[in-house]
Amino acid sequence: MAASSSLLRSTPLLSSSFVRRRLPLVGAFCMLSLGLSNLCPTLSSSLKTGSVQSLHFLPILRAKFSTEAKSSTVRMETGGNTVPSIVVYVTVPNRDAGKKLAHSIVKERLAACVNIVPGIESVYEWKGEIQADSEELLIIKTRQSLLEALTEHVKANHEYDTPEVISLPITGGSIPYLEWLKNSTRD
């Protein structure tokens, strides 16, 4: 890690050889998906003025991997038949606890769907000691407006003293799926 950190400090970001040879492919796609102007205003302005000639492929990649709304997708801000929605992560100690919690969440219409992902390993600090536990992950799709009720439900029905409840926004997706999510959850 230290070698790559020193590489980044010693290599100018605008160097075309750096971009061509040393920028990982994953990093390039992340830059494109997050938007160059958010990550590096200098590089973005250079692209607008045409001073970085070696990055002529960026408009092609941006068009190919764009997250713009298409006919079968919608951005959450503009969908008339959808509601602001979230994905919530909750870890559980085992399969039985996960199934029980997932069923109760869907039964109470606090979520449209809960995926149970087995075989994760969580490494964390708890009460001053590093812990490592096998767990399962619940991926819960629901309305943003139900986060507080969902959090209270998880706290009341979870084996842990401090259960993980982390939400991430859904910014767009399949219109039929997002409409189903809305119709499968309570108001």
trRosetta pair geometry for C-beta under 8 A, 3 or more apart (Angstrom, degrees):
i j d omega theta_ij theta_ji phi_ij phi_ji
1 4 6.0 -60 -153 39 35 105
1 5 6.3 36 151 -22 68 107
2 5 5.5 -54 -147 36 34 114
2 6 6.4 30 157 -16 67 104
3 6 6.0 -57 -149 38 30 105
3 7 6.4 36 150 -24 63 106
4 7 5.3 -48 -147 32 36 119
4 8 6.5 38 154 -20 65 101
5 8 5.9 -54 -153 33 32 109
5 9 6.6 27 152 -15 64 107
6 9 5.6 -54 -146 39 37 110
6 10 6.0 22 159 -10 70 112
7 10 6.2 -66 -141 44 25 99
7 11 5.8 5 167 -5 66 119
7 22 6.9 -151 161 -171 127 142
8 11 6.4 -64 -130 44 23 98
11 15 6.1 -102 179 36 85 139
11 18 4.6 139 163 -105 123 128
11 22 6.6 -32 165 67 174 160
12 15 4.5 109 72 -30 92 102
12 18 6.7 -159 74 -13 56 149
13 18 6.8 -124 -139 100 23 151
13 40 6.5 -157 153 -136 144 143
13 42 7.4 97 86 78 127 125
13 43 6.6 -92 135 -59 113 116
14 18 7.9 75 73 47 18 127
14 42 6.8 -83 -66 127 120 116
14 43 6.3 -169 -97 -93 83 82
14 46 6.4 132 -133 -43 120 170
14 52 6.7 -118 -161 -94 90 118
15 18 4.0 84 77 -1 103 109
15 19 7.0 179 91 -8 56 81
16 19 5.6 -53 -149 38 39 110
16 20 6.0 30 156 -14 70 110
16 52 6.8 163 -84 -157 96 83
16 53 7.5 -19 -97 61 146 71
16 54 3.8 100 -151 22 125 150
16 55 7.6 -136 -124 -36 91 82
17 20 5.8 -57 -139 44 31 106
17 21 5.5 -6 174 10 69 119
17 22 7.7 49 133 -2 68 101
18 21 6.8 -73 -127 51 16 85
18 22 5.1 -49 -156 44 58 117
18 23 6.6 74 144 -38 70 93
19 22 7.7 -16 -43 50 9 75
19 23 5.2 -3 -143 -4 43 135
19 52 8.0 64 2 -173 163 125
19 54 6.6 143 74 100 126 121
19 55 6.5 -46 142 -77 157 104
20 23 7.7 70 9 25 11 100
20 54 6.2 -71 -53 161 116 136
23 27 5.4 -124 -180 85 82 124
23 28 5.5 95 131 -62 116 94
24 27 4.3 93 63 4 87 106
24 28 7.0 -150 96 -9 47 83
25 28 5.6 -51 -152 31 35 114
25 29 6.6 30 154 -14 66 103
26 29 5.9 -57 -152 38 33 108
26 30 6.3 36 150 -20 66 106
27 30 5.5 -53 -147 36 33 114
27 31 6.3 37 153 -22 66 102
28 31 5.7 -51 -151 32 32 112
28 32 6.5 28 152 -16 64 105
28 61 7.9 -35 147 160 108 166
29 32 5.6 -54 -147 38 35 110
29 33 6.1 27 157 -15 68 108
29 61 7.9 -121 -105 175 68 127
29 65 6.7 -106 -146 176 92 171
30 33 6.0 -59 -140 41 29 104
30 34 6.0 13 165 -6 66 114
31 34 6.4 -65 -140 46 22 99
31 36 5.9 41 166 -92 96 71
31 39 5.5 -100 -132 45 81 162
31 40 7.6 -10 -144 10 116 112
32 35 7.8 33 -179 -74 25 24
32 36 7.3 0 -100 -48 43 87
32 58 7.0 -167 -103 -150 107 84
32 61 5.6 -80 -121 124 159 114
32 62 5.6 -145 -160 -90 106 71
32 65 6.0 68 120 77 131 130
33 65 6.4 -75 -78 137 88 118
33 67 6.7 74 -151 -29 84 119
34 38 5.5 -106 146 70 93 131
34 39 5.9 85 98 -44 122 113
35 38 4.5 75 82 5 104 107
35 39 7.0 159 89 -4 57 89
36 39 6.0 -71 -146 46 35 100
36 40 6.1 -48 -175 54 75 87
36 43 5.8 -107 -177 101 113 107
36 44 4.4 154 119 -85 101 93
36 47 6.7 47 109 5 159 149
36 58 7.6 11 -43 -165 144 142
37 40 7.9 -92 -122 67 16 46
37 41 6.0 42 -158 -104 62 64
37 44 4.1 97 -88 -127 64 168
39 43 7.7 -22 93 48 90 127
40 43 3.9 33 114 20 123 114
40 44 6.2 154 92 -18 68 86
41 44 5.4 -57 -144 40 34 115
41 45 6.2 31 160 -17 69 105
42 45 6.1 -56 -148 37 27 105
42 46 6.4 30 151 -21 62 107
43 46 5.5 -55 -149 35 33 115
43 47 6.5 37 152 -23 65 101
43 52 7.0 16 -154 -30 73 161
44 47 5.7 -51 -154 30 32 112
44 48 6.8 31 150 -18 63 102
45 48 5.5 -50 -150 34 39 113
45 49 6.4 25 155 -8 68 107
46 49 6.0 -63 -145 46 31 101
46 51 4.7 -86 -158 63 84 103
46 52 4.5 67 136 -20 117 110
47 50 7.6 37 -178 -73 30 31
47 52 5.8 -41 -80 47 60 117
47 55 6.4 -69 -105 89 101 134
47 58 6.7 -58 -135 68 137 156
50 53 7.2 36 172 -81 72 71
52 55 4.9 15 127 16 111 116
53 56 6.7 -1 177 -47 54 100
55 58 4.9 20 160 -23 97 118
56 59 7.8 -42 178 21 48 97
57 60 5.3 -61 -166 42 60 115
57 61 5.9 53 142 -19 87 106
58 61 5.8 -59 -143 41 34 106
58 62 5.9 35 160 -23 70 108
59 62 5.6 -52 -139 37 30 113
59 63 6.3 31 159 -19 64 105
60 63 6.0 -57 -152 36 27 109
60 64 6.3 24 152 -18 63 110
61 64 5.5 -57 -144 39 33 111
61 65 5.9 -8 170 14 71 112
62 65 6.8 -73 -134 55 21 83
62 66 5.9 53 159 -72 61 91
63 66 5.8 -20 -142 -23 24 120
67 171 7.8 35 156 100 135 123
67 172 6.9 139 168 51 99 140
69 73 5.5 -149 -146 98 61 90
69 74 5.8 29 -138 -130 119 29
69 75 4.8 -89 -63 -21 119 91
69 78 7.2 -58 -58 55 166 134
69 172 6.3 -134 -92 -145 84 142
70 73 4.9 56 46 30 79 102
72 174 6.3 -21 153 -128 89 74
72 175 6.6 -130 -174 11 44 99
73 172 5.6 57 166 159 106 109
73 173 6.0 -109 -143 163 92 12
73 174 6.1 -54 -102 -83 67 36
73 175 6.8 -179 -132 -31 17 79
74 78 6.5 -139 -172 77 92 89
74 79 4.1 77 151 -80 142 111
74 82 6.3 158 96 3 144 147
74 172 5.8 -161 94 -148 43 85
74 173 7.0 -23 50 59 72 45
74 174 8.0 22 14 143 85 10
74 175 4.8 86 -18 -85 119 86
74 178 6.4 -106 54 39 120 153
75 78 5.2 53 70 22 93 103
75 79 7.1 -170 77 -30 42 90
75 171 6.5 -24 -148 158 76 76
75 172 4.4 -41 -104 -87 45 116
76 79 6.0 -50 -137 16 33 115
76 82 6.4 -109 -133 114 65 130
76 84 5.6 83 166 -113 128 59
76 85 6.6 -143 -119 26 130 81
76 169 7.5 -125 28 171 161 103
76 170 6.2 122 -65 102 136 76
76 171 5.6 -115 6 -156 113 32
76 172 5.8 -125 -24 -72 73 52
76 178 7.6 -155 -101 -147 79 146
79 82 3.5 9 118 34 138 115
79 175 6.8 -180 -129 -122 121 85
79 178 6.3 -28 177 116 169 145
81 175 7.3 63 67 -173 114 96
81 178 7.9 117 99 103 81 95
81 179 4.9 2 129 -106 113 107
81 182 7.0 -166 152 44 65 156
82 85 7.0 -70 175 -19 105 116
82 175 7.2 -117 -48 -142 123 63
82 178 4.1 -2 -117 139 128 118
82 179 6.0 -87 -79 -73 77 57
82 181 7.6 36 -142 62 91 106
82 182 5.7 -159 -137 -41 46 133
83 143 5.2 -3 102 -128 131 106
83 144 7.3 -144 138 24 94 88
83 145 7.1 -56 161 4 133 114
83 181 7.9 -131 46 105 90 98
83 182 4.9 127 6 -109 101 108
84 143 7.0 79 82 -165 61 71
84 144 4.1 -28 115 11 103 135
84 145 7.3 105 68 -28 98 82
84 169 7.4 -46 -173 -144 95 99
84 170 8.0 153 -175 58 52 84
85 141 6.8 17 173 -175 120 82
85 142 6.8 177 -154 99 82 30
85 143 5.8 -65 -106 -110 68 39
85 144 6.2 -133 -100 -30 13 80
85 169 7.8 109 86 -163 49 58
85 170 4.3 -21 91 45 95 128
85 178 6.4 -147 -1 -140 149 91
85 181 5.6 34 -117 127 148 146
85 182 7.7 -100 -70 -66 118 75
86 141 7.8 178 91 -146 43 47
86 142 6.1 -19 62 69 83 75
86 143 7.4 33 18 137 85 16
86 144 5.0 104 -25 -90 108 69
86 147 6.3 23 43 -75 155 111
86 167 4.4 3 172 -170 140 111
86 168 6.3 145 -163 70 83 39
86 169 5.7 -55 -106 -107 78 39
86 170 6.0 -157 -95 -6 20 87
87 139 6.1 -14 -171 -172 107 87
87 140 6.9 141 -164 73 52 51
87 141 5.8 -22 -104 -95 71 67
87 167 7.0 148 77 -154 42 60
87 168 4.9 -18 61 61 94 97
87 170 6.1 104 -26 -61 87 95
88 111 7.6 -112 36 -95 118 130
88 138 7.8 -6 103 110 84 96
88 139 7.7 149 73 -161 47 39
88 140 4.1 -25 61 64 97 109
88 141 8.0 -171 18 -71 76 21
88 142 6.4 -8 -1 26 117 114
88 147 7.0 162 -82 -121 130 84
88 150 6.3 171 0 130 174 148
88 165 6.3 -11 -173 -163 114 74
88 166 6.8 152 -156 77 61 42
88 167 4.8 -28 -97 -95 80 77
88 168 7.7 180 -81 19 34 68
89 137 6.3 -30 -155 -165 94 104
89 138 7.1 141 -158 77 42 62
89 139 6.4 -13 -100 -103 67 62
89 140 7.6 -166 -70 19 20 86
89 164 6.4 -38 115 133 89 116
89 165 7.7 162 78 -146 55 27
89 166 4.7 -11 53 59 101 99
89 167 7.9 -169 16 -79 69 30
89 168 7.6 45 -15 -7 100 106
90 101 7.2 -121 115 135 141 145
90 137 7.5 140 75 -162 42 55
90 138 4.3 -13 64 58 93 114
90 140 6.5 33 5 -13 109 123
90 154 5.7 -134 -121 -133 144 140
90 158 7.6 -122 -175 -100 123 133
90 163 6.3 14 -153 163 98 113
90 164 5.7 163 -136 87 45 80
90 165 5.7 5 -92 -96 93 64
90 166 8.0 175 -68 23 49 68
91 120 7.3 -106 -125 80 109 134
91 122 6.1 46 -153 -59 163 148
91 135 4.6 19 -176 155 111 146
91 136 7.1 149 -156 77 64 40
91 137 5.6 -34 -101 -102 71 64
91 138 7.4 -167 -84 16 20 79
91 163 7.5 -168 60 -161 68 77
91 164 4.8 46 18 37 94 130
92 97 4.4 -171 177 105 119 109
92 98 4.2 171 63 -73 149 79
92 101 6.1 -166 -90 22 141 142
92 135 6.4 146 71 -170 37 93
92 136 5.2 -24 64 64 92 92
92 137 7.8 172 19 -90 76 17
92 138 6.2 60 -13 -24 112 107
92 158 7.3 -128 -109 -139 85 93
92 159 7.5 89 -153 26 78 108
93 97 5.4 54 49 29 82 154
93 133 7.3 -57 -128 162 78 132
93 135 6.1 -65 -114 -118 30 80
93 136 7.8 6 88 20 15 85
93 159 5.9 -53 4 68 126 141
93 160 7.4 153 -41 -54 103 96
94 97 5.2 92 57 14 73 103
94 98 6.9 -136 101 -6 37 95
94 135 7.9 -91 -56 -137 37 47
94 136 6.6 62 -166 -2 12 115
95 98 5.6 -61 -148 39 30 113
95 99 6.2 27 159 -18 68 106
95 116 7.2 84 -137 164 70 139
95 118 6.5 0 -86 -103 100 112
95 136 6.0 105 -82 -40 52 156
96 99 5.9 -54 -144 36 29 108
96 100 6.3 28 157 -18 63 109
97 100 5.9 -57 -147 38 28 112
97 101 6.2 22 158 -13 65 110
97 136 7.9 158 70 44 92 117
97 158 7.8 70 179 -143 116 59
97 159 5.7 -57 -132 -10 142 126
98 101 6.0 -60 -144 41 27 105
98 102 5.9 26 159 -20 65 112
98 116 4.7 110 147 -132 131 120
98 136 4.6 -55 -55 91 150 136
98 138 5.8 -179 -147 -65 95 100
99 102 5.7 -55 -140 39 27 112
99 103 6.2 29 161 -20 64 107
99 116 6.7 -14 -73 -74 65 161
100 103 6.1 -56 -149 35 25 109
100 104 6.6 19 156 -14 61 109
100 157 7.7 -150 127 167 100 114
101 104 5.9 -59 -148 38 31 108
101 105 6.3 33 155 -22 66 107
101 114 8.0 -153 109 179 80 163
101 138 6.6 -87 98 -65 120 157
101 154 7.0 51 -162 -123 125 72
101 157 5.8 148 -114 120 85 116
101 158 6.6 40 -102 -90 137 73
102 105 5.8 -56 -149 34 29 112
102 106 6.5 19 159 -10 65 108
102 114 3.9 -164 -143 98 98 145
102 116 6.0 -77 -49 -60 155 108
102 138 5.9 -165 -79 -127 97 122
102 140 7.9 -157 -120 -91 78 95
103 106 6.1 -61 -147 42 29 104
103 107 5.9 31 156 -22 66 112
104 107 5.6 -53 -139 38 30 115
104 108 6.2 22 162 -12 64 110
104 153 7.1 -174 125 175 109 116
104 157 5.8 -133 86 -169 159 169
105 108 6.2 -64 -149 42 24 103
105 110 4.9 -88 -163 66 72 113
105 111 5.0 12 148 23 111 114
105 114 5.7 91 74 -53 132 141
105 140 6.4 -72 154 -127 157 128
105 150 6.8 45 -140 -137 109 92
105 153 6.4 128 -102 122 77 141
105 154 7.8 20 -84 -72 116 80
106 109 7.4 30 -179 -82 37 33
106 110 7.6 -92 -72 48 21 73
106 111 5.9 -62 -85 73 62 86
106 112 7.6 31 -125 172 88 12
106 113 7.3 37 -100 -103 116 23
106 114 6.0 -118 -47 2 106 109
108 153 6.4 -168 68 -121 162 149
108 186 7.8 -63 148 -8 65 129
109 184 7.0 -159 -141 152 86 55
109 185 5.3 142 170 -145 82 42
109 186 4.2 98 111 -31 123 91
110 142 6.2 -19 148 -122 60 143
110 146 5.5 166 -157 171 67 131
110 149 6.0 -145 -122 112 109 105
110 150 4.7 143 172 -92 122 84
110 153 5.7 -101 -67 16 170 161
110 185 6.9 15 179 -142 10 99
110 186 7.3 -19 -77 24 42 105
111 114 5.7 80 101 -57 144 89
111 140 4.6 -85 -114 -171 157 97
111 141 6.0 114 -168 69 100 46
111 142 4.0 -76 -107 -71 74 106
111 146 7.4 -173 -68 107 59 145
111 150 6.7 74 -49 -112 98 128
111 185 6.4 -12 -124 -99 13 113
112 141 5.4 -48 55 96 98 99
112 142 6.5 169 3 -94 76 53
112 180 6.5 113 -164 126 144 81
112 181 4.3 -123 -4 -130 159 60
112 184 3.7 89 -122 84 91 129
112 185 5.4 -74 -54 -44 81 96
113 140 7.6 169 92 -149 52 44
113 141 4.8 14 56 41 92 112
113 181 7.5 -72 6 -106 99 86
113 184 7.6 41 -34 108 74 153
114 138 5.4 -18 -170 -164 107 102
114 139 7.0 149 -160 72 52 47
114 140 5.0 -9 -107 -101 85 74
114 141 7.7 -156 -76 19 42 69
115 138 7.1 147 75 -158 51 47
115 139 4.2 -7 54 54 105 104
116 136 5.8 8 -174 163 89 127
116 137 7.6 150 -158 78 42 47
116 138 6.1 -19 -100 -100 64 68
117 120 6.4 53 113 -35 103 114
117 136 6.3 163 78 -170 51 73
117 137 4.2 -14 58 61 109 98
117 138 7.7 -166 18 -74 80 20
117 139 6.4 56 -18 -15 114 108
118 136 5.1 -29 -108 -115 51 104
119 134 7.4 -38 -135 -158 38 101
119 136 7.5 41 2 -101 36 72
120 134 7.5 138 79 -159 45 55
120 135 5.4 -37 77 73 95 81
120 136 6.6 127 23 -118 97 25
120 137 5.2 52 -4 -27 150 107
121 132 6.3 6 178 -174 104 92
121 133 7.2 168 -155 85 60 34
121 134 5.9 -37 -101 -99 71 56
121 135 7.4 131 -115 22 21 78
122 131 7.8 7 108 107 89 96
122 132 7.2 172 87 -148 48 46
122 133 5.3 -13 58 61 95 84
122 135 5.1 15 -7 11 117 130
123 130 6.8 3 -174 -176 89 98
123 131 7.1 175 -148 88 45 53
123 132 4.9 -7 -101 -101 79 83
124 130 7.5 168 92 -150 25 58
124 131 5.6 -18 66 59 73 97
125 128 7.1 3 -179 -122 102 8
125 129 6.9 162 -151 81 68 27
125 130 5.7 -41 -95 -93 70 56
125 131 7.2 142 -116 12 19 83
126 129 6.4 -31 68 64 65 77
126 131 5.0 -1 22 -7 112 134
140 150 7.0 153 134 -166 151 142
141 170 7.4 50 -142 -54 93 144
141 181 5.8 -87 141 -123 112 122
142 146 5.0 -95 160 70 123 128
142 147 7.4 151 96 -72 123 58
142 150 6.1 136 76 -65 171 149
142 181 7.4 -171 -118 -174 20 105
142 185 5.8 123 -146 -108 76 150
143 146 4.6 89 66 1 91 104
143 181 7.4 153 -60 144 69 98
143 182 7.0 80 -81 -113 108 60
143 185 5.1 -174 -13 104 107 151
144 147 6.1 -18 -171 -25 46 112
144 167 7.7 114 -125 169 71 145
144 169 7.3 10 -90 -117 121 81
145 187 7.9 -15 97 178 143 47
146 149 5.2 -62 -162 51 68 110
146 150 5.3 72 137 -29 89 105
146 185 6.2 -102 -31 176 155 131
146 186 7.1 114 -97 63 126 83
147 150 5.7 -59 -142 39 27 112
147 151 6.1 31 158 -23 65 106
147 167 5.5 -36 -122 -58 126 158
148 151 5.7 -52 -147 33 29 113
148 152 6.6 27 155 -15 62 105
149 152 5.8 -55 -150 38 32 110
149 153 6.3 35 151 -21 65 107
150 153 5.6 -55 -148 36 32 114
150 154 6.4 32 154 -20 66 104
150 165 7.3 159 117 -153 94 128
151 154 5.8 -53 -148 35 30 110
151 155 6.4 31 154 -18 64 106
151 165 4.9 127 -117 141 85 164
152 155 5.7 -52 -147 36 32 113
152 156 6.2 26 157 -15 65 110
153 156 6.0 -61 -147 41 28 108
153 157 6.1 -11 166 12 65 118
154 157 6.5 -81 -139 54 23 88
154 158 5.3 27 169 -38 68 124
154 163 5.3 -139 149 97 108 146
154 165 5.4 149 69 -80 157 123
155 158 6.3 -51 -121 24 17 113
155 163 6.3 -157 -92 33 52 116
155 165 7.8 -57 -49 -25 83 141
158 163 4.0 -8 136 -61 167 146
160 163 4.5 132 66 -76 116 70
160 164 7.9 23 72 -5 159 66
170 173 6.2 -36 178 -12 113 126
170 178 7.5 179 128 -109 138 107
173 177 5.9 -70 132 74 118 122
173 178 5.5 139 75 -52 103 110
174 177 4.0 67 79 13 110 112
174 178 6.5 171 84 -11 55 86
175 178 5.9 -60 -142 41 28 107
175 179 6.2 29 159 -19 65 108
176 179 5.7 -55 -145 38 30 111
176 180 6.3 33 154 -21 65 106
177 180 5.6 -54 -150 36 32 113
177 181 6.4 38 150 -24 65 102
178 181 5.4 -43 -147 30 35 117
178 182 6.7 39 151 -19 62 100
179 182 5.7 -51 -153 34 34 113
179 183 6.3 23 153 -11 67 110
180 183 5.8 -61 -142 45 31 105
180 184 5.8 24 160 -18 68 116
181 184 6.1 -64 -139 40 23 106
181 185 6.6 4 165 -7 60 116
182 185 6.7 -81 -153 40 22 98
